[in-house]
């Protein structure tokens, strides 16, 4: 049976990075719901047009549209040996729908790694980000500071902080994620599929921990 992995983790924990590394190392397809939405909208597929009609009205895309998009993606040849799901499901209702859908592919969610880090660590990671005005080069005041404060090393343009990188915005995003995701975390914990991974370790150690859980 092909393995299906649901990867959970708050903003700033490095979930996207880990999903790409895991896909590389395991050969499993990486399905990011965000990328999937953008792709369907850009290619003006039927589902993309439908999703866009809700987004344009400022409404949430209904579960059945998201689920149909994921289902269609799982029929692609690269998903034959399984997939890493990133950004979906977000709720227990979606998780139930995913379980039914995977049963049609003769599969199930095997493991749900939940990459964790304290909110203050995530805030430091995300709110230290500065962007150059000219070409969008990214710096971090702690992890990747420019040689001259406030100036881009590459083109010398001014560095500024985007609104969504400001402390208040970042803290709000993290709180919203935690509130919205806790029911899903509990859902998978009750199914004994949830495994917590310490996201404050170096990238390579997080990858090793994830790979060892997937191999189990």
Sine and cosine of phi, psi and omega as CSV:
sin_phi,cos_phi,sin_psi,cos_psi,sin_omega,cos_omega
0.00,0.00,0.72,-0.70,-0.02,-1.00
-0.93,0.38,0.68,-0.73,0.02,-1.00
-0.98,0.18,0.64,-0.77,0.10,-0.99
-0.83,-0.56,0.77,-0.63,-0.07,-1.00
-0.86,-0.52,0.75,-0.66,0.09,-1.00
-0.97,-0.25,0.89,-0.46,-0.05,-1.00
-0.99,-0.16,0.84,-0.54,0.00,-1.00
-0.90,-0.43,0.46,-0.89,0.06,-1.00
0.19,-0.98,0.59,-0.81,-0.04,-1.00
-0.95,0.30,0.23,-0.97,0.05,-1.00
-0.84,0.54,0.68,-0.73,0.07,-1.00
1.00,-0.02,-0.05,1.00,-0.07,-1.00
-1.00,0.01,-0.15,0.99,0.05,-1.00
1.00,-0.01,0.41,0.91,-0.06,-1.00
-0.89,0.45,-0.71,0.70,-0.01,-1.00
-0.88,0.47,-0.68,0.73,0.03,-1.00
-0.86,0.51,-0.74,0.67,-0.03,-1.00
-0.91,0.42,-0.62,0.78,0.00,-1.00
-0.88,0.48,-0.67,0.74,0.01,-1.00
-0.91,0.40,-0.67,0.74,0.00,-1.00
-0.90,0.43,-0.70,0.72,-0.01,-1.00
-0.88,0.47,-0.68,0.73,0.00,-1.00
-0.86,0.51,-0.68,0.74,0.03,-1.00
-0.88,0.48,-0.72,0.69,-0.12,-0.99
-0.99,0.17,-0.45,0.89,-0.07,-1.00
-0.97,-0.25,-0.31,0.95,-0.06,-1.00
0.98,0.17,0.09,1.00,0.04,-1.00
-0.99,0.16,0.52,-0.85,0.03,-1.00
-0.94,0.33,0.63,-0.78,0.08,-1.00
-0.99,-0.17,0.91,-0.40,0.01,-1.00
-0.95,-0.31,0.96,-0.27,0.06,-1.00
-0.99,-0.14,0.85,-0.52,-0.06,-1.00
-0.88,0.47,-0.57,0.82,0.02,-1.00
-0.89,0.46,-0.72,0.69,0.02,-1.00
-0.89,0.45,-0.62,0.79,-0.04,-1.00
-0.89,0.45,-0.69,0.72,0.06,-1.00
-0.86,0.50,-0.77,0.63,-0.05,-1.00
-0.86,0.51,-0.68,0.74,-0.02,-1.00
-0.89,0.45,-0.74,0.67,-0.02,-1.00
-0.90,0.43,-0.62,0.78,0.00,-1.00
-0.93,0.36,-0.69,0.72,-0.02,-1.00
-0.89,0.45,-0.65,0.76,-0.03,-1.00
-1.00,0.07,0.06,1.00,0.03,-1.00
0.76,0.65,0.70,0.71,0.10,-1.00
-0.95,0.32,0.23,-0.97,0.01,-1.00
-0.83,0.55,-0.71,0.71,-0.01,-1.00
-0.93,0.37,-0.58,0.82,0.03,-1.00
-0.90,0.44,-0.69,0.72,0.02,-1.00
-0.89,0.45,-0.65,0.76,0.00,-1.00
-0.90,0.44,-0.73,0.68,0.02,-1.00
-0.87,0.50,-0.69,0.73,-0.04,-1.00
-0.89,0.46,-0.57,0.82,-0.02,-1.00
-0.89,0.46,-0.55,0.83,0.05,-1.00
-0.98,0.22,-0.70,0.72,-0.02,-1.00
-0.87,0.50,-0.67,0.74,-0.02,-1.00
-0.89,0.45,-0.45,0.89,0.02,-1.00
-1.00,0.00,0.04,1.00,-0.01,-1.00
0.97,0.25,0.34,0.94,-0.02,-1.00
-0.98,-0.20,0.35,-0.93,0.08,-1.00
-0.96,0.28,0.62,-0.78,0.04,-1.00
-0.95,0.33,0.80,-0.60,-0.03,-1.00
-0.87,0.49,0.48,-0.88,-0.03,-1.00
-0.79,0.61,-0.68,0.73,-0.11,-0.99
-0.90,0.45,-0.50,0.87,0.03,-1.00
-0.95,0.32,-0.73,0.69,0.02,-1.00
-0.87,0.49,-0.71,0.71,-0.04,-1.00
-0.89,0.45,-0.66,0.75,0.02,-1.00
-0.89,0.46,-0.61,0.79,0.01,-1.00
-0.91,0.42,-0.71,0.71,0.01,-1.00
-0.90,0.43,-0.68,0.73,-0.04,-1.00
-0.88,0.48,-0.70,0.72,0.00,-1.00
-0.88,0.47,-0.67,0.74,-0.02,-1.00
-0.90,0.44,-0.59,0.81,-0.02,-1.00
-0.94,0.35,-0.24,0.97,0.03,-1.00
-0.99,0.12,-0.16,0.99,-0.03,-1.00
-0.93,0.37,0.50,-0.87,-0.06,-1.00
-0.83,0.56,-0.55,0.84,-0.06,-1.00
-0.94,0.35,-0.16,0.99,0.00,-1.00
-0.99,-0.11,0.02,1.00,-0.04,-1.00
-0.83,0.56,-0.60,0.80,-0.07,-1.00
-1.00,-0.09,0.16,0.99,0.04,-1.00
0.88,-0.48,-0.01,-1.00,-0.07,-1.00
-0.40,-0.92,0.41,-0.91,0.12,-0.99
-0.96,-0.29,0.87,-0.49,-0.03,-1.00
-0.99,-0.14,0.80,-0.60,-0.11,-0.99
-0.77,-0.64,0.93,-0.38,-0.01,-1.00
0.99,-0.14,-0.08,1.00,0.05,-1.00
-0.52,-0.85,0.68,-0.73,-0.04,1.00
-0.97,0.22,0.29,-0.96,0.05,-1.00
-0.93,-0.37,-0.29,0.96,-0.06,-1.00
-0.70,-0.71,0.33,-0.94,0.08,-1.00
-0.85,0.52,-0.56,0.83,0.02,-1.00
-0.89,0.46,-0.72,0.70,0.03,-1.00
-0.90,0.43,-0.59,0.81,0.01,-1.00
-0.90,0.44,-0.64,0.77,0.05,-1.00
-0.90,0.44,-0.67,0.74,0.02,-1.00
-0.91,0.42,-0.62,0.79,0.01,-1.00
-0.89,0.45,-0.67,0.74,-0.01,-1.00
-0.87,0.50,-0.70,0.71,0.02,-1.00
-0.89,0.45,-0.68,0.73,-0.04,-1.00
-0.89,0.45,-0.71,0.71,-0.03,-1.00
-0.92,0.39,-0.49,0.87,0.04,-1.00
-0.87,0.49,-0.56,0.83,0.04,-1.00
-0.91,0.41,-0.48,0.88,0.04,-1.00
-1.00,-0.05,0.23,0.97,-0.05,-1.00
0.84,0.55,0.68,0.74,0.00,-1.00
-0.64,-0.76,-0.02,-1.00,0.02,-1.00
-0.39,-0.92,0.26,-0.97,0.11,-0.99
-0.95,0.31,0.85,-0.53,-0.07,-1.00
-1.00,0.02,-0.69,0.72,-0.05,-1.00
-0.50,-0.86,0.53,-0.85,-0.01,-1.00
-0.82,-0.57,1.00,0.02,0.05,-1.00
-0.95,0.31,0.76,-0.65,0.01,-1.00
-0.91,-0.42,0.97,-0.23,-0.03,-1.00
-0.99,0.17,0.85,-0.53,-0.12,-0.99
-0.87,-0.48,0.40,-0.92,0.14,-0.99
-0.32,-0.95,0.50,-0.86,0.00,-1.00
-0.89,0.46,0.57,-0.82,-0.01,-1.00
-0.79,0.62,-0.62,0.79,-0.04,-1.00
-0.91,0.42,-0.53,0.85,0.04,-1.00
-0.93,0.38,-0.70,0.72,-0.01,-1.00
-0.90,0.43,-0.65,0.76,0.00,-1.00
-0.90,0.44,-0.68,0.73,0.00,-1.00
-0.89,0.46,-0.68,0.74,-0.02,-1.00
-0.90,0.44,-0.71,0.70,-0.12,-0.99
-0.99,0.13,-0.60,0.80,-0.11,-0.99
-1.00,0.08,-0.08,1.00,0.04,-1.00
-1.00,0.03,0.12,0.99,-0.12,-0.99
-1.00,0.07,0.76,-0.65,0.06,-1.00
-0.80,-0.60,0.58,-0.82,-0.11,-0.99
-0.85,-0.53,0.60,-0.80,0.02,-1.00
-1.00,0.09,0.63,-0.78,-0.11,-0.99
-0.93,0.37,-0.54,0.84,-0.13,-0.99
-0.96,0.27,-0.83,0.56,-0.14,-0.99
-0.80,-0.59,0.14,0.99,0.10,-1.00
0.97,0.23,0.34,0.94,0.08,-1.00
-0.89,0.45,0.61,-0.79,-0.11,-0.99
-0.94,-0.35,0.69,-0.72,0.05,-1.00
-0.81,-0.58,0.26,-0.97,0.10,-0.99
-0.72,-0.69,0.76,-0.65,-0.14,-0.99
-0.88,0.47,-0.39,0.92,0.01,-1.00
-0.96,-0.26,-0.72,0.69,-0.15,-0.99
-1.00,-0.02,-0.37,0.93,-0.03,-1.00
-0.45,-0.90,0.90,0.44,-0.09,-1.00
-0.96,0.27,0.47,-0.88,0.08,-1.00
-0.94,0.33,0.35,-0.94,0.00,-1.00
-0.90,0.45,-0.64,0.77,0.04,-1.00
-0.90,-0.43,0.83,-0.55,-0.06,-1.00
-0.80,0.60,0.75,-0.66,0.09,-1.00
0.99,0.17,0.02,1.00,0.00,-1.00
-0.80,-0.60,0.62,-0.79,0.01,-1.00
-0.96,0.28,0.74,-0.68,0.03,-1.00
-0.90,0.45,-0.52,0.86,-0.14,-0.99
-0.99,0.13,-0.77,0.64,-0.10,-1.00
-0.85,-0.53,0.05,1.00,0.08,-1.00
0.96,0.28,0.05,1.00,-0.04,-1.00
-0.97,0.24,0.24,-0.97,-0.06,-1.00
-0.94,0.35,0.59,-0.81,0.09,-1.00
-0.99,-0.10,0.65,-0.76,0.03,-1.00
-0.70,-0.71,0.27,-0.96,0.01,-1.00
-0.96,-0.28,0.83,-0.55,0.02,-1.00
-0.92,0.39,0.49,-0.87,-0.02,-1.00
-0.81,0.58,-0.65,0.76,-0.07,-1.00
-0.98,0.20,0.00,1.00,0.11,-0.99
-0.98,-0.22,0.02,1.00,-0.01,-1.00
-0.98,0.21,0.51,-0.86,-0.13,-0.99
-0.77,0.63,-0.76,0.66,-0.08,-1.00
-0.87,0.49,-0.70,0.72,-0.03,-1.00
-0.91,0.41,-0.70,0.72,-0.02,-1.00
-0.88,0.48,-0.72,0.69,-0.02,-1.00
-0.87,0.49,-0.64,0.77,0.00,-1.00
-0.91,0.41,-0.69,0.72,0.01,-1.00
-0.86,0.51,-0.67,0.74,-0.03,-1.00
-0.93,0.38,-0.68,0.73,0.02,-1.00
-0.88,0.47,-0.68,0.73,0.01,-1.00
-0.88,0.47,-0.70,0.72,0.00,-1.00
-0.86,0.51,-0.74,0.67,-0.06,-1.00
-0.88,0.48,-0.72,0.69,0.00,-1.00
-0.87,0.50,-0.72,0.70,-0.09,-1.00
-0.96,0.29,-0.51,0.86,-0.15,-0.99
-1.00,-0.02,-0.38,0.93,-0.06,-1.00
-0.80,0.60,-0.69,0.73,0.03,-1.00
-0.86,0.51,-0.59,0.81,0.00,-1.00
-0.94,0.33,-0.65,0.76,0.05,-1.00
-0.85,0.52,-0.72,0.70,0.00,-1.00
-0.91,0.41,-0.62,0.78,0.02,-1.00
-0.83,0.55,-0.76,0.65,-0.03,-1.00
-0.97,0.23,-0.46,0.89,0.05,-1.00
-0.90,0.43,-0.67,0.74,0.01,-1.00
-0.90,0.43,-0.50,0.87,0.03,-1.00
-0.99,0.13,0.00,1.00,-0.03,-1.00
0.86,0.50,0.58,0.82,0.01,-1.00
-0.94,-0.35,-0.23,0.97,-0.09,-1.00
-0.99,0.16,0.72,-0.69,0.08,-1.00
-0.76,-0.65,0.84,-0.54,0.01,-1.00
-1.00,0.07,0.72,-0.69,0.00,-1.00
-0.86,-0.51,0.74,-0.67,-0.02,-1.00
-0.96,0.27,0.95,-0.31,-0.05,-1.00
-0.99,0.14,0.05,1.00,0.01,-1.00
-1.00,0.00,-0.12,0.99,0.03,-1.00
-0.96,0.29,0.26,-0.97,0.12,-0.99
-0.85,0.53,0.47,-0.88,-0.07,-1.00
-0.75,0.66,-0.72,0.70,-0.08,-1.00
-0.89,0.45,-0.60,0.80,-0.02,-1.00
-0.95,0.31,-0.57,0.82,0.07,-1.00
-0.89,0.45,-0.70,0.71,0.02,-1.00
-0.86,0.51,-0.72,0.69,-0.01,-1.00
-0.86,0.51,-0.68,0.73,0.00,-1.00
-0.89,0.45,-0.67,0.74,0.02,-1.00
-0.89,0.45,-0.72,0.69,-0.03,-1.00
-0.88,0.47,-0.63,0.78,-0.03,-1.00
-0.93,0.38,-0.57,0.82,0.05,-1.00
-0.94,0.35,-0.62,0.79,-0.02,-1.00
-0.92,0.38,-0.64,0.77,0.00,-1.00
-0.90,0.43,-0.52,0.85,0.01,-1.00
-0.87,0.50,0.00,0.00,0.00,0.00
